[in-house]
Amino acid sequence: MKLELFMGDTCPYCRLVKKEIEKQGRTDVAYCNIDRSEAELQRLVEVGGKRQIPCLFIDGKPLYESKDIVEWLRANPQ
């Protein structure tokens, strides 16, 4: 399963999701920072249809809302 977290530097909801990933000790999530990469921002908008972060791509399918992402991570441990 391929997991990519689209996030930004100053987003508090992104930090909440990242904290959960670190708490679980997950190593299977790639970080895509839209504040640092125009290409990542474009991919987020092209695939997800909007600029909303955080967004977890699960095998290329976007999942939005920090609460939903945390719930998914807890239900699908590494």
PEURRA-V973349 format. One record per backbone hydrogen bond with DSSP energy under -1.0 kcal/mol. CO is the residue of the C=O (numbers start at 1). NH is the residue of the N-H. E is the energy in kcal/mol with one decimal. If there is no record, write none. Layout:
co:CO nh:NH e:E
co:CO nh:NH e:E
This chain:
co:2 nh:59 e:-3.5
co:3 nh:30 e:-2.6
co:4 nh:57 e:-3.5
co:5 nh:32 e:-3.1
co:6 nh:55 e:-1.9
co:7 nh:34 e:-2.6
co:11 nh:15 e:-1.8
co:12 nh:16 e:-1.7
co:13 nh:17 e:-1.8
co:14 nh:18 e:-2.8
co:15 nh:19 e:-2.5
co:16 nh:20 e:-1.6
co:17 nh:21 e:-2.2
co:18 nh:22 e:-2.5
co:19 nh:23 e:-2.6
co:20 nh:24 e:-2.1
co:21 nh:26 e:-2.1
co:30 nh:5 e:-3.3
co:32 nh:7 e:-2.4
co:33 nh:37 e:-1.1
co:37 nh:41 e:-1.9
co:38 nh:42 e:-2.5
co:39 nh:43 e:-2.2
co:40 nh:44 e:-2.5
co:41 nh:45 e:-2.2
co:42 nh:46 e:-2.7
co:43 nh:47 e:-2.7
co:44 nh:48 e:-2.6
co:45 nh:49 e:-1.6
co:55 nh:6 e:-3.4
co:56 nh:63 e:-1.4
co:57 nh:4 e:-2.0
co:58 nh:61 e:-1.6
co:61 nh:58 e:-2.9
co:63 nh:56 e:-2.6
co:65 nh:69 e:-2.3
co:66 nh:70 e:-2.8
co:67 nh:71 e:-2.3
co:68 nh:72 e:-2.3
co:69 nh:73 e:-2.8
co:70 nh:74 e:-2.4
co:71 nh:75 e:-2.0
co:72 nh:76 e:-1.3
